[in-house]
C-alpha cells in the first residue's frame, strides 16, 4: 500500500511540473512576439512596449518567487534555472527592440 504522503508529493510534483511547463510555453510565446517586433521595428508602439514589459515582469515575478519543493528532482531544478535565465535574456532582447 502506498503512503498517503507519497500521493501528496506525487500530486504536488505533477502540478509543479505543469506550472513550469505553462511558464515555458509563455516564454515561447513572448520570444515569438519579440522576434516579430524585431522584424517590424518601426511598428513597435509605446502600447506594445508597455504591454510586453508587463508580461516580462509578471513572468519574472512568477519564476523568481517559485518555491521549489524539497523533493524536486535535479532535472526539475535545472528547468527552473533555465527558465529564470531565459526570462532575463528575453528582457535584454526586448530592450534591444524597444529602444
C-alpha positions in Angstrom: 0.0 0.0 0.0 1.3 3.4 -1.0 1.9 6.0 1.7 -0.6 9.0 1.7 2.3 11.4 1.9 3.7 9.8 -1.3 0.5 10.5 -3.1 0.6 14.2 -1.9 4.2 14.5 -3.1 3.3 13.0 -6.5 0.3 15.3 -6.9 2.4 18.4 -6.0 5.2 17.3 -8.3 2.8 16.8 -11.2 1.2 20.2 -10.7 4.6 21.9 -10.2 5.8 20.5 -13.4 2.6 21.6 -15.2 3.1 25.1 -13.8 6.7 25.1 -15.1 5.6 23.9 -18.5 3.0 26.7 -18.6 5.7 29.3 -17.8 7.9 27.7 -20.5 5.1 28.0 -23.0 4.5 31.6 -22.1 8.2 32.3 -22.6 8.0 30.7 -26.0 5.1 33.0 -27.0 6.9 36.0 -25.6 10.1 35.1 -27.6 8.0 34.8 -30.7 6.3 38.2 -30.2 9.7 39.9 -29.6 11.1 38.3 -32.8 8.2 39.5 -34.8 8.6 43.0 -33.3 12.3 43.0 -34.4 11.2 42.5 -38.0 8.8 45.4 -37.8 10.8 47.8 -35.6 9.0 50.8 -37.0 5.7 49.2 -35.9 6.7 48.9 -32.2 4.3 51.2 -30.4 4.5 52.5 -26.8 1.4 50.4 -26.1 3.2 47.2 -27.3 6.3 48.1 -25.2 4.2 48.7 -22.1 2.3 45.5 -22.5 5.4 43.5 -23.3 7.2 44.8 -20.3 4.3 43.9 -18.0 4.3 40.4 -19.3 8.0 40.1 -18.8 7.6 41.5 -15.2 4.8 39.0 -14.5 6.8 36.0 -15.8 9.9 37.1 -13.9 8.0 37.5 -10.7 6.4 34.1 -11.1 9.7 32.4 -11.9 11.7 34.1 -9.1 9.1 33.6 -6.5 8.6 29.9 -7.0 9.3 27.8 -4.0 11.0 24.6 -5.2 9.6 21.6 -3.5 12.3 19.8 -1.4 11.6 16.6 -3.3 12.1 18.2 -6.7 14.5 16.3 -8.9 17.8 17.7 -10.1 16.2 17.9 -13.6 13.3 20.0 -12.3 15.8 22.3 -10.6 17.7 22.7 -13.9 14.4 23.5 -15.7 13.7 26.3 -13.3 17.2 27.8 -13.5 16.9 27.6 -17.3 13.6 29.4 -17.3 14.9 32.1 -15.0 17.9 32.7 -17.3 15.7 32.7 -20.3 13.3 35.4 -18.9 16.4 37.5 -18.2 17.7 37.0 -21.8 14.3 37.8 -23.2 14.2 41.1 -21.3 17.5 42.0 -22.8 16.1 41.2 -26.3 13.0 43.2 -25.6 15.2 46.2 -24.5 17.0 46.0 -27.9 13.7 46.1 -29.8 12.1 48.8 -27.6 15.0 51.3 -28.0 
